[in-house]
Each structure stands twice: as C-alpha cells, then as structure tokens.
Amino acid sequence: MKAVSVKLPALQFKKRLVSSRFMAGLVPVLSIVLAVIMGAILIKIAGYNPLIIIPSLVKTSFGSRHGLTETILVAAALIFTSLSVAIAFRIRFWSIGAEGQMIIGAIVTSWVALFAPEMPRFAMLLTIIIASALAGAIWALIAAIPRVYLGTNEIVTTLMLNYVASSVMLYLIHVPWKDLSVRVVMSPPFREAAILPRLGGSRIHIGFVFAIIAAILLYVLIRTTKFGYIIRAVGESSRVARYAGMNISSVTLMVVGISGALAALAGMGEVAGVTLRLKRDIMLGGFGGYGYTGIIIAWLSNLNPLTCVVVSVLFAGLLVGGHSMQIMGLPIAIVNVFTSIILIFLMGCSILVNYRISISWKHVQIAGRKAANS
C-alpha cells in the first residue's frame, strides 16, 4: 500500500469578537434571494414557469387596488404578531404563543362586541382594545410565570396554549355563540359600534394605523428609554444584568405581558376589522397562521420593530399573491413551503453574523494500492 497526498478544501469557522452589523443586515436579504431561487426551482419542478408565476404573484399583491388592500389587511395582523415575537425574543423568551394570544384577543373582542351593554362607538372601541390587549397579556403570562419561578420551558407551554386557545374558540362558535341563522359555523355579526373605522372608504381598517404606531412606540421604547436599555441588557446576558441589580423576573413578566397584548391586538383587528364576527378562519389567519408567520418576520427583521413593518408588508404580499395564484392552478402548498425555505436559509445564513467562514486547503493522506506486476 502506498499513501497518496491529496489537497482538499476545508471550511473554517472563526468566532467574531463583535457581531457584524453588516452581516446582520445582509442575512435577511441573502435569505430571501436564496429562497426565491429555490422557490423558482420548486415552481419549475411543479410544472409551472417561474418567470410567469413570480411576476404575476407580485402584480396580484401590489399591482391593483384590490390586491394592495388585501395585502395591507394581512400586513396589519402580521405587524402585530411579529412585534409580539420580536420583543419577547429580545429577552430570550422563546415564545411560540402569538397564535394563541391572537385567538384569545379575537375571543374577548367578540365577547365584548356581542354581549356588552350598548355604549357609544368610541367607548365600545376603547373597551374592545383594552379588553383584548389585557386578555392577551394574561394569556401570555400563563406561560411566563412558570418559566420565571419554576424554570419550565416556555417553548412547550406557549405552543400548548395555542391549542387550548383554538379549542376554546371552536367550542364557542360551535355551541354557545353559534349563529343559528346560517349553516356556516361562526358567531352572529358584530353590532355597528364594534366595527373598526375604515380608511378612505376602503376595506382597510384603522387597525393598520394602530400597528404602525405600535411599531414606532416599541422602537422608541427599546432604543431610547431606561426600560429599553434594561431589555437589551437582559437579552445580551441575564447573568450580567442580574449582577448589575436588575430584576430579571419582573422585566420578563412585563415584556411577556406586552408581547401577549400586541398579539391579541392582531386578533382584535381581524374580527373587528375584517371578518366582523368570530369564525374558524381567524385560527388560520385566513392563509395559514399569522402567529407562526410572525416568528419568521421577526427573525428576518433582526428583531427591529420598524423593519418588522416593511417585512410584514412583503410577506403579506407573498401570502395574498400565493393565494390568488391558486386560480392559475399553483398549489398553495408551494407558497407555504416557500415561507419555510426562507426560515431555513435565515437560520443557516445567520451564522455569518457571529462567525467568519474561510476556506483553507489541507493535505489529506489517502491509502493507495501498488500496481500489480505483470
């Protein structure tokens, strides 16, 4: 046997002393570009022309008044859920519960709209907003309190609470709140005072404005206030923050409460601004889970509230356009796979933020065999 020396490439990962801000901004763009390329390949494999499908998808979402309206309506909910996830992830509270908190917000909004005493419209809307936000905060704290005082895994508890919330909603619209005048399973329609005002005579409700205001306020809170500094400190290192005298438990409970309230406002906007009653579609977000999509948006936005607004609009366009592409025969599953691909590439590319990747060539000894004598 004779060893043969071969030169092969090898990847090297070197830890950065400081996280790269450039890479932090590049990763979301790179993830989307790679996902678009992969999505085009999937569309081609499915037997469709990506050069026709992808431009049509964009035109359907943003190229007409109807498409833009639908995109903004979806974006309103996505902004709230992505903000909910972003602030929770800031303190490394890995909440998967925005979906359930959104449903709870929708349930409480429906309860006030259907059964509260008659009151002026302004008072009714104010009651709906406060009640839904408070309910979402309480629902989120059900998972936060065990995490803070017992050390339970919040990923498991928040995920399980999603199923509890959806089961409660399904029970309500099937039994006590079912509208007996229609065959479809849903609640009776809301009274006029409980419907969110429209903007400019369109279907776009004022909840979209509330979502943008929430993003701005959250950005200001995190970047310019003492409480925001504490949030950033806890997110960087809870041990250092505790050593500096910060009350980690109270900060966690407050942030998670805010997170739950934001997600609940997404549910409030859906039932009081879009469906105008409680129905099963709210659990699916009309397209497939606004709460879960908010997680992808928050990561793509690098947990930046203002960036969440932009990415939410883009994702809303993807969902609306993908739903419309079914008319052309494109399976909606391809759109759902596409969003998953974005998350996969995002997680893979995010390593560039904290690590430098270089290629080196190494000599590898490979055993060989002498040629046989003739």
Buried (B, 14 or more C-beta within 10 A) or exposed (E): EEEEEEEEEEEEEEEEEEEBEEBBBBBBEBBBEBBBEBBBEBBEEBEBEBEEBBEBBBEBBBEEEEBBBBBBBBBBBBBBBBBBBBBBBBBEBBBBBBBBBBBBBBBBBBBBBBEBEEBEEEEBBEBBBEBBBBBBBBBBBBBBBBBBEEEBEBBEBBBBBBEBBBEEBBEBBEEEBBBEEEEEBBBBBBBEBBBBEEBEEEEBBBBBBBBBEBBEEBBEBBEEEEEBEBBBBBBEEBEEBBEEEBEBBEBBBBBBBBBBBBBBBBBBBBBBBBBBBBBBBBBEBBBBBBBBBBBBBBBBBBBBBEBBBBBBBBBBBBBBBBBBBEEEEBEBEBBBBBBEBBBEBBEEBBEBBBBEEEEEEEEEEEEEEEEEEE
